[in-house]
Amino acid sequence: MNLRDKLRGLLVRLYARRVEGHLDHAQVPKHIGVIVDGSRRWAKAAGSTTVDGHRAGAEKIEEFLGWCTETDVEVVTLWLLSTDNFNRPQEELVPLLGIIEDVVRTLAADGRWRVHHVGTPDLLPSAMQTALKEAEEATAHVDGILVNVAIGYGGRQEIADAVRSMLLDAADKGRSVEEVAEAVDVDMIGRHLYTGDQPDPDLVIRTSGEQRLSGFMLWQTAHSEYYFCEVFWPAFRKVDFLRALRDYAARHRRYGG
């Protein structure tokens, strides 16, 4: 590392401390959703392989969760693999699935976070399903950040699954279609979402400069604030995270009022 890079790094750290010093923890979002994007483009810019990019993105996750712990965030949802991602070439998808499985096992082994899967398990390889089940069971007692790992996740699929679950639940109770139609409301559907017993995201962060949700938590983000960051996910720094929190704290959430 040359002198210029060292000075730049020092200035960034000093600036991060200044931003953190002015951060009001009472205004920190309790639930943050993260669309982790840009690992492939980061790898291309660095002259590395796509797999290297995914590995670098995976390594960023524990660091990010550490920042969330320091700032009193209570729930984090990380979108690691979408239903659309299964359309990627096998030479990319297979290593990516292995990397994500390693992430799940690492988070569970860390002992600081409670892991919960959101997504459609049937889409995932059996090894991944096993890793997710074991991670949830092993961390069920942990009194730390609830980390939702969105793997094989799609927002439209979640809503479809919620409606299906609601109808099956009603059928088990012997209720007719007419009775269900009469009783259905927003709260009823919400209870059957993957995150049915959790608060909705207050803030959604997307890295890499893309400014769209791409189907992320379509139901839950109706009143969320959004923060779009130009930095690719593997290069996402603490100062970028603190800027997102500062931006969120400066907004006045009206909830339609």
Secondary structure, 3 states (H helix, E strand, C coil): CCHHHHHHHHHHHHHHHHHHHCCCHHHCCCEEEEECCCHHHHHHHHCCCHHHHHHHHHHHHHHHHHHHHHCCCCEEEEEEEECHHHHCCHHHHHHHHHHHHHHHHHHHHHCCEEEEEECCHHHCCHHHHHHHHHHHHHHCCCCCEEEEEEEEECHHHHHHHHHHHHHHHHHHCCCCHHHHHHHCCHHHHHHCCCCCCCCCCCEEEECCCCCCCCCCCCCCCCCCEEEECCCCHHHCCHHHHHHHHHHHHCCCCCCCC
